[in-house]
């Protein structure tokens, strides 16, 4: 069983563990966060919470029954009733529908709790799993993009009321 929760200060230790344990796995499909991310994690976490409190972003973690983080699902750059979606799922949870479920739940929150009407998301062409998650969660490809120099697809999902 898992639970999607809004990011809080108490998630910091589990979130840091999640990022460390999955660093090499994530680096296969997205740019590495770099050593500074881990060295400055506490300050970075506090800054994210401040940004969330100001309403510019909505950060979420999917946690298991033991409080361990299975994934992150974030809505960033909130403006004009829209936001950009980003997510990552632990290697141990990959291939089990966790990403699709989490993305769908965040889409519902975006519409119902945050009053958003439109989400955008992008994935690189060499990340077919992420492209499939977006498709299963109701996103439509709208154009090609470069993500850190790698070709990708930009997607949109309109959030009907």
HELIX and SHEET records of a PDB file:
HELIX    1   1 UNK A    9  UNK A   11  5                                   3    
HELIX    2   2 UNK A   12  UNK A   21  1                                  10    
HELIX    3   3 UNK A   23  UNK A   27  1                                   5    
HELIX    4   4 UNK A   35  UNK A   39  1                                   5    
HELIX    5   5 UNK A   41  UNK A   53  1                                  13    
HELIX    6   6 UNK A   91  UNK A   93  5                                   3    
HELIX    7   7 UNK A   98  UNK A  112  1                                  15    
HELIX    8   8 UNK A  128  UNK A  136  1                                   9    
SHEET    1   A 7 UNK A   2  UNK A   6  0                                        
SHEET    2   A 7 UNK A  58  UNK A  64 -1                                        
SHEET    3   A 7 UNK A  69  UNK A  79 -1                                        
SHEET    4   A 7 UNK A  82  UNK A  89 -1                                        
SHEET    5   A 7 UNK A 118  UNK A 124  1                                        
SHEET    6   A 7 UNK A 150  UNK A 158 -1                                        
SHEET    7   A 7 UNK A 140  UNK A 147 -1                                        
END                                                                             
